[in-house]
Amino acid sequence: MHYGDALGSSIQSILSHKLRSFLTLLGIIIGVMAVVTMFSSVYAIQALIQKNMEGLGWNNSLIITPAMTQPEQDRRLMQFRRTPQSVAGLNYEDYIAIRDNTRYRSIYGMLELPSLEKINNKDIQVRIRATNPQFFITKSYAIGRGRYFSDYEEQNSLPVAVLGHLFVQEHFGGVDPVGRVITLSSHRFRVVGVLAGDALSEGNGMNFNSWEQDEDLRAVYIPLRYGAQYLSPTKIVNYIYVQAHSELDYELLKTEVRQLMLARHNMYPNFSFQDIGAVLFKINEEIDNYMRKWNITLSAIASISLIVGGIGLFSTLLISIQERMLEIGVRKSIGATEKDIFFYFILEALTLALIGAFLGIAFAWLALSAMSRAIKVPLYLPYEGVTLGILFSCLIGFVSGLYPALKASRIDPIQAIYYAE
C-alpha cells in the first residue's frame, strides 16, 4: 500500500468537490473553534483572578501581629515562664530580626499613626503609615509621580514621604506635591513621590478588595525606621508581613518565624499569626476546582458542534461511495484489496477532520485576538484546548468514516464497474 498515493487521492477527492467539502467541514470548524475558545476563556478568567489576587500581596504570606488575648491553657503556662510585663511587644527590632534571619520573598513592617494635621489651612485626619519600600512592590502600587523612598532613606531614617493617589486628589487638587515639604506630627517631610491610581480595578472589570486599596491610596507613607524611632516611643509596630517564595516554602517560613519570635520574646507568645497564605490556598483550590468543572461543562456543550459535523461527514462519505463506484471497481480489478479501499476512505475522513480542526484553531486564534483587543484582557490558545480539538476531530473523523469505509471495501468489483450502466 502506498500511503503517499492514498493521501494524494484523498486530497484530490476533497478538492474536486470544494463546496461540498467546505460545507462538510463547517460543523467541525465551528466545533473546534468553540472548544478552543471556551478553554481559552476559562483559563483567561482563572489567570486574571490569580493575577489580581497576587497583586493584593496576600499569597503565600504570613502576618505577625501583637496578641490581643491568650488562651486559658497559655495563661496557666505563663505563670511558670515570664510575665507579660517583662516581655516587649512586637517592635521594630523584631522586624529586623526576621528580615536578617529568615528566607523569604518579601517582607515589610507597618506602623500606623493617625494624626490630625493642618494642610492648605484645613484640619484633616491624616493616616500616617511608616513602612519600607517593599510594601509598594508587594501590593503592586505603581508610582505616578516622583519615586518611592529608597532602602537607604529607610535605613538611615531620612524624613521623606510618599503620598497616596487619593490623598493628593482630595487635599492638593491640581498642585504637584513632589518636592514640597509637609508637616506631620510636628515633623517635616519632603514629598518624593505620589502613588498612581489603583491598576488592579481599572480596565478589566475585576475589583478585588477595593476598600483596602482606597484606604492605602488615602494614606501618607514614611520610612519605617523613622516612624519607629521618632514617632513611636517604644518602637512598636502594628504588624510585620512576610511572604514565602512558594507554597512549598510557606510552612518552613512559618516555622522559622515562630521559633525566632519565641526566642526573642523569652518563649512568651505575646504575638499572633494571621495565616493569610493558608486561607488563600483554600480559595485557590476552590477556584481551580470550579473552573475545572466549568471547563468540562463548556467543552461538552461545544463538542455538540463537532458531533453535528461528524454526522455531516458521515453523510458526505456515504454519498461519495455512489459517485466513486467505478473508481472502486477499477482499483479492485487491478489488485486493490478490501483493506486498501477501507484505508482510502478512512484516510479521506481523517484528512477532512484534520483540515477542519486546523481551520477551526486558526479561526479561534483570530477570534481570541479580536476579543483580547476589545476587552483588554490577554487571551491565548491553551494547549489543552488545541489538543482536545485535534484529538476529538480525529475521533469524529474515524467514527464517521468507519461505516462508509467498511461498506466501500465490501463492494463487488464487477458490480461496481457496471454500476453506472
MONOR-V51371 format. One record per backbone hydrogen bond with DSSP energy under -0.5 kcal/mol. NH is the residue of the N-H (numbers start at 0). CO is the residue of the C=O. If there is no record, write none. Layout:
NH&CO, NH&CO
This chain:
2&0, 5&1, 6&2, 7&3, 8&4, 9&5, 10&6, 11&7, 12&8, 13&9, 14&10, 15&11, 16&13, 17&14, 20&16, 21&17, 22&18, 23&19, 24&20, 25&21, 26&22, 27&23, 28&24, 29&25, 30&26, 31&27, 32&28, 33&29, 34&30, 35&31, 36&32, 37&33, 38&34, 39&35, 40&36, 41&37, 42&38, 43&39, 44&40, 45&41, 46&42, 47&43, 48&44, 49&45, 50&46, 51&47, 52&48, 53&49, 54&50, 55&51, 56&53, 57&52, 60&57, 61&241, 62&273, 63&239, 64&62, 64&271, 65&237, 66&269, 74&70, 75&71, 76&72, 77&73, 78&74, 78&75, 79&76, 80&77, 85&82, 86&83, 91&234, 93&90, 94&90, 95&91, 96&92, 97&93, 98&94, 99&95, 100&96, 101&97, 103&101, 104&242, 105&242, 107&240, 109&238, 110&129, 112&127, 114&125, 116&114, 116&123, 118&116, 118&121, 121&118, 123&116, 123&121, 125&114, 125&123, 127&112, 127&125, 128&219, 129&110, 130&128, 130&221, 134&131, 135&132, 136&132, 137&133, 138&134, 139&136, 140&135, 141&139, 143&193, 144&193, 146&191, 153&149, 154&150, 155&151, 156&153, 157&152, 159&157, 160&189, 161&220, 162&192, 163&218, 165&216, 166&216, 167&163, 168&164, 169&165, 170&166, 171&167, 172&167, 174&171, 176&174, 178&190, 179&176, 181&188, 183&181, 183&186, 186&183, 188&181, 189&158, 190&179, 190&188, 191&160, 192&160, 193&144, 194&162, 195&141, 198&196, 201&198, 208&206, 211&208, 212&208, 213&209, 214&210, 215&211, 216&212, 217&213, 217&214, 218&215, 219&126, 220&161, 221&128, 222&159, 223&130, 226&222, 227&223, 228&224, 229&225, 230&225, 230&226, 231&226, 234&231, 236&89, 237&109, 238&109, 239&63, 240&107, 241&61, 242&105, 243&59, 249&245, 250&246, 252&248, 253&249, 254&250, 255&251, 256&252, 257&253, 258&254, 259&255, 260&256, 261&257, 262&258, 263&259, 264&260, 265&262, 266&261, 267&264, 268&266, 269&267, 271&64, 273&62, 274&272, 275&273, 276&60, 278&274, 279&275, 280&276, 281&277, 282&278, 283&279, 284&280, 285&281, 286&282, 287&283, 288&284, 289&285, 290&286, 291&287, 292&288, 293&289, 294&290, 295&291, 296&292, 297&293, 298&294, 299&295, 300&296, 301&297, 302&298, 303&299, 303&300, 304&301, 305&301, 306&302, 307&303, 308&304, 309&305, 310&306, 311&307, 312&308, 313&309, 314&310, 315&311, 316&312, 317&313, 318&314, 319&315, 320&316, 321&317, 322&318, 323&319, 324&321, 327&323, 328&324, 329&325, 330&326, 331&327, 332&328, 333&329, 334&331, 335&330, 340&336, 341&337, 342&338, 343&339, 344&340, 345&341, 346&342, 347&343, 348&344, 349&345, 350&346, 351&347, 352&348, 353&349, 354&350, 355&351, 356&352, 357&353, 358&354, 359&355, 360&356, 361&357, 362&358, 363&359, 364&360, 365&361, 366&362, 367&363, 368&364, 369&365, 370&366, 371&367, 372&368, 373&369, 374&370, 375&371, 376&371, 381&379, 385&381, 386&382, 387&383, 388&384, 389&385, 390&386, 391&387, 392&388, 393&389, 394&390, 395&391, 396&392, 397&393, 398&394, 399&395, 400&396, 401&397, 402&398, 403&399, 404&400, 405&401, 406&402, 407&403, 408&404, 409&405, 409&406, 410&407, 415&411, 416&412, 417&413, 418&415
